């Protein structure tokens, strides 16, 4: 697939050349907003590969045009058929170089690519990381919340019940939680975070690296009041929630202890209901452990 010609990219009117890339799949991070937030290595890679896989050719073409890069584009997303992955792997086997980009940020981070990277590695081909912008880490660095340990969970489920169940599973994680959310669901998600996690310190980062970038901090209740008072909410959003308070965690009862006590007095169904209410844990988590304890006792 190589034509042995030098490829080019342009920065501030200065043209640079790049030799054809070595065979393999390149996961290339692209800007999350400001087009200047791209590395020199990323530009060189995008200019030198045989094919660029992207979510939306219009979005990626805008970036490439800004830097004077001419490249062949092909759409790749979570709905792409297995036959496309097989075709791409065949190209790699012929010595092709392929770049994978998302519309914004680092590929595979709440974006398509996992199946492709897995298949490429399984086929024995090289996969290279070309690091760069990432909304979750960018938001974490400016939110003023603990950064020593953090837990990225991406987008929560759209349906309220499933969303609250997922938050319940994250309730006792001793780390700053990082979520992605759309503007239209921001208030709903903040409300559910408050109801399930309590009124913790939190932050909402919006329009990162763009003209109207802002990071709003405060308790979850304060954040709700702030954004509820706005006429409209725009932009891609990152929500960060502080870890649980250590004093609160010390008061959380041990699940096995309370379950064993409840099971000794009640039916499994009633015991699960009682423990779910007293611990605040998700019912399916309590039910699963109750079944395990019952099976252990019956052996």
N, C-alpha and C positions, 0 to 999 in steps of 0.2 A: 504493500500500500504506500510505501515511501516513494517520493519523487526526487529525493536527494537534493532538493533545493533548500536554500536558507529561508526560514520564515522570519517575519518581522513584527515588531510592536513599537509603539511610539509614545513617548512621555514628553509633554510640553514641547512638542514640535521636533524633538530629537528622535531619530529612527535608530532602533537597535535590531540586530539580527540574532537569530537563535538556531543552532543546529538541530536537526530532527531529534526528537526525544528517544531514549532507549525504550525497548518494548516493555509494556506493562500498563497497569491501570493506575492513574494518578487521581487521588481524591483532593481536589483543589478548593480551598476556602475562598469565597468571594465576599465583597463588601456587604454589610448589613444595611447600608444606607448611603453613606458618603463614598462616592466612587474612588476617592483617593486612598481608602483603607484597603489596599491590596498590596501584597508583597511583590518585590521584583522577581522573586523566584516563581510566583504564581503567574505573572505576566509572561515570563519566558516559557513556562510550561504550556500555557494556553496557546502561545504562538507556535510551539514546536511539535504538538501532538498531531496525529492523523485525524482524530475525531473527538468532538466534545459532546458528552451526554448531558442534557439539561432538562429541567422541569418544564420550562416555557422558553421557546426559542426567541420570543420577542424580548424577554427580560435579559437573557444572556447576550443576545445580539447588541443590545444597547450598551452593555459593558464592553464588549469586544470592539464596537465601533468607536467608543470613546478613546480606546488605546490603539486604534488602527490595526486590529488583529483580524485577519481573514481566516476563517476556519469552517470546516464542515460540522454542522450541528445535527443532532438527532435527539428526539424526545425520549427521555427515560423517566419513569415514575413507578409508584407502587402498583399501578394497573398494567404495566408492561408485561406481555406474555413471556412464558419461559423460553419460547422459541427465539425471542430477541436476545436473551442472555446467552443462549447456545450460539447464536450467530456472532455475538461479541467475543465470546471465548474462542471461537474459531478464528476470528481476526487476530486475536492476541497470539494464537498459536502460529500464525503466519508472520509474526514479528511486528504487529501493529502497536502503536502507542495510543491510549485512549484516556481522556480526562473526564472525570465525573464532577459536575458542579450542581449546587442547588440554586434556587432563585436568590438566596441571600445566606451568607454565613458558611459554616462548615458542613459538608455533606454528611448524611446519616444522622445528624443531631436533630431529631424530630423531622427528618427529611428522608426522601427515598435513597436506596443504595445498599441496604443490609443484605438483601438476597444476592445482589450482584457481586459484592465484595466476597461473600461466603463462597459463591460458585467459582469465582476467579481464583481464590486461594485453593479451593479443592482441586481445581484443574492444574495447579502447580505454577501459576503465573505470578509475577511480582505485583504487589500493591504498594504504592508509595503515598505518603502523606505530605501534602503541601499546605502547611498550617496557616491560619490567619484569623479573621474576625469570627466571633461567636457571641451571640446576644446574651446567653446565660452568664458567661464569664464577664462580659463587659458590664452587665447590670450588677453582678456581685461585687465588682471592684469599686463601685461608687455608692452602694446602698447603705453603707455604715452598719451592716450586720455581720455576725461572726463569719469568717472566711476559712478558718482552720479545717472545718468539716462542713461539706454541703452535699445536698442530695437533689439531683436533677430528675424531675419526673415528667417534663414535657407538658403536653396538653392533657388536662383531666377529661374524663368522659363528659359528653354533652348532656346526657340526661341527669337530672338532679339526684335521683336515688343512687345511681352508679357513682356520681361525682362525690357524694357524701361518704359512700362506702370506701372509695379510694382514699379520701382524706382521713377516714378512720384508721385505715391501715398505716398511714404515715404519721399518725398523732404522736407516737412516742419515739420517732426517729430523732436521735440526738444530733441534729444537724440543721443548718439553714436550708429550708425547702425552696426550690426554684421551679416555678411553673411558667408555661407559656399560655397566653389567653388572647381571645379576640376581643375587640372593643365592645361588641354587643353582649358579651357574656361576662364582662369584667365585674359588674356590680353583683351578679348572681354568684360568681365564684368567691368574691370577697365575703359575701354574706355566709356562704357555706363554710369558708375557712374560719370565720368568727364563731359560727355555731358549733363546729366540730373541734377546732383547735384552741378556742378561747381567744381572748382579746390580746393577742401577741403583738409585739413590735413587727412591723413589716415595711415593705417598700413596693412601689409600682414604678417601673421604668418604662418610658414610652418614647417612641420615635428615636431610638438610640442612634447617634451619629448624624442625625438629620437636623434641619433648620429649627424645628420646634421640639428638640430633645428636652425631656425633663425626667427627674427622678423625685417622686414624692414619698416622704417617709412619715411614719407615725404609727399609731396602733391600727389594727384592722378597722375598728370603728371609726377612727378619724379619717382613714383612707376612704371608707364608704361615704362618709359625709361630704368629703371633698369632691369626689367624682360624681356623686348623686346630684350635686348642686350645679353641675356643668350642663350646658345646653346640648353638647355632643362630645363624644369621646372618639378620637381617631388614632390610627397608627397601630403598629405591632407592639404587643405588650408583654413585659416580663413581670411576674409577681414573685416577690421574695418574702418568706415568712421566717421569723427567728425561731431557734430551737425551743423546745419546751423548757420551762423554768425548772431548775434542779429540785427546788423544794416541792413542786408539784409532782415531779417524777418519783420522789421518795414516798409519796403518799399513794402511788398506784399499787393496788394489791396484786400479789402474784397470781397469775391466772390458774395455774394448777391447784394452788391451795384453795382458792375460793370455789373452783369447779368441783374438787373432791368433796368439799363440805356440802355443796348444793346437791350433788349426786347422791350423797348418803341420806338426804332427806326428801328428795323429790324425784319425779320421773325425769327422763333425759330432756324432754321438751320443756318442762317447767324449770329445770335447773339451768338450761341454756338461756331462757328468758330472764331469769333472776340475775345471772352473772352478766349478761349483756347490759342490763340496766345499771348494775352497780359499778361495772368497770368502764363502761362507755366504749368498749371494743365492738368491732363489727360482729353481727350475729353469725355470719358464716365462719369467722375465725374461731369464735367460741364453740360453735357446733362441731367444727372439724376436730378441735382438741378434745371435746367431750367424747366424741366417738373413739378417738385414740385411747383415752383413759379407760373407757368402758371395755374396749377390746383387750387392753393390757391387764385389766383386773379379771377378765374371764379366762385368761390363759393359765 
